[in-house]
Amino acid sequence: QFAESSQKKEALQKSIEKSKIGREDTAERAALVEELAALRKEKEQLKAEVDKYRECDPDVVEEMRQTNKVAKEAANRWTDNIFSIKSWAKRKFGFEESRIDKSFGIPEDLDYID
């Protein structure tokens, strides 16, 4: 195990030495690293600016329209379900509509969304 570990250590040392080739600290490399950092910072700033205007993106607007359409259909479906249950309760138990609304907390102005 010791011999095997020693061989692994030597292989890793050689790999480290190989990796250092071309990464010597030179003025040119330092300038490139600095330029890279500046470009990354600029990229983040531009990305933030694009995100600010994301609401105006046609794809996002269309996605919002589709989401609103689905939500509207769901709200109307639940409203229809409430009306069906109220109708059933009126027929089955002879309750008044106002009593059903009051008992279950249903607003008097409940209606479908246009």
URHUTA-V780180 format. One record per residue. N is the residue number from 1. RES is the residue in one small letter. SS is DSSP state (H for helix, E for strand, L for the rest). PHI is phi as a letter, one per 20 degrees, with the letter a starting at -180 (* if undefined). D_CENTER is the distance of its C-alpha to the mean C-alpha in Angstrom with 1 decimal. Layout:
N;RES;SS;PHI;D_CENTER, N;RES;SS;PHI;D_CENTER
//
This chain:
1;q;L;*;49.9, 2;f;H;f;51.0, 3;a;H;f;51.9, 4;e;H;f;48.7, 5;s;H;f;46.7, 6;s;H;f;48.9, 7;q;H;f;48.2, 8;k;H;f;44.4, 9;k;H;f;44.9, 10;e;H;f;46.9, 11;a;H;f;44.5, 12;l;H;f;41.6, 13;q;H;f;43.9, 14;k;H;f;44.7, 15;s;H;f;41.0, 16;i;H;f;40.4, 17;e;H;f;43.4, 18;k;H;f;42.2, 19;s;H;f;38.7, 20;k;H;f;40.5, 21;i;L;f;42.3, 22;g;L;n;40.8, 23;r;L;d;39.0, 24;e;L;f;42.0, 25;d;L;f;41.5, 26;t;L;c;42.9, 27;a;H;f;42.6, 28;e;H;f;41.0, 29;r;H;f;38.3, 30;a;H;f;37.7, 31;a;H;f;37.4, 32;l;H;f;34.9, 33;v;H;f;32.8, 34;e;H;f;32.9, 35;e;H;f;32.0, 36;l;H;f;29.0, 37;a;H;f;27.7, 38;a;H;f;28.3, 39;l;H;f;26.5, 40;r;H;f;23.4, 41;k;H;f;23.5, 42;e;H;f;23.9, 43;k;H;f;21.0, 44;e;H;f;18.7, 45;q;H;f;20.4, 46;l;H;f;20.0, 47;k;H;f;16.3, 48;a;H;f;16.0, 49;e;H;f;18.2, 50;v;H;f;16.4, 51;d;H;f;13.1, 52;k;H;f;15.6, 53;y;L;e;16.6, 54;r;H;f;13.4, 55;e;H;f;14.3, 56;c;H;e;17.4, 57;d;L;f;16.1, 58;p;H;g;17.7, 59;d;H;f;15.0, 60;v;H;f;12.4, 61;v;H;f;15.4, 62;e;H;f;16.3, 63;e;H;f;12.9, 64;m;H;f;13.4, 65;r;H;f;16.9, 66;q;H;f;16.3, 67;t;H;f;14.0, 68;n;H;f;16.9, 69;k;H;f;19.4, 70;v;H;f;18.1, 71;a;H;f;18.0, 72;k;H;f;21.4, 73;e;H;f;22.9, 74;a;H;f;21.7, 75;a;H;f;23.3, 76;n;H;f;26.4, 77;r;H;f;26.7, 78;w;H;f;26.7, 79;t;H;f;29.1, 80;d;H;f;31.3, 81;n;H;f;31.2, 82;i;H;f;32.3, 83;f;H;f;35.1, 84;s;H;f;36.2, 85;i;H;f;36.5, 86;k;H;f;38.4, 87;s;H;f;40.7, 88;w;H;f;41.3, 89;a;H;f;42.1, 90;k;H;f;44.5, 91;r;H;f;46.3, 92;k;H;f;46.4, 93;f;H;d;47.2, 94;g;L;m;48.5, 95;f;L;f;46.2, 96;e;L;f;45.9, 97;e;H;f;42.6, 98;s;H;f;42.6, 99;r;H;f;43.2, 100;i;H;f;40.3, 101;d;H;g;38.0, 102;k;H;f;39.3, 103;s;H;f;39.1, 104;f;H;d;35.5, 105;g;L;m;34.2, 106;i;L;e;33.6, 107;p;L;f;33.8, 108;e;L;f;36.8, 109;d;L;e;34.9, 110;l;L;f;32.4, 111;d;L;b;32.1, 112;y;L;f;30.0, 113;i;L;e;27.4, 114;d;L;e;28.8
//
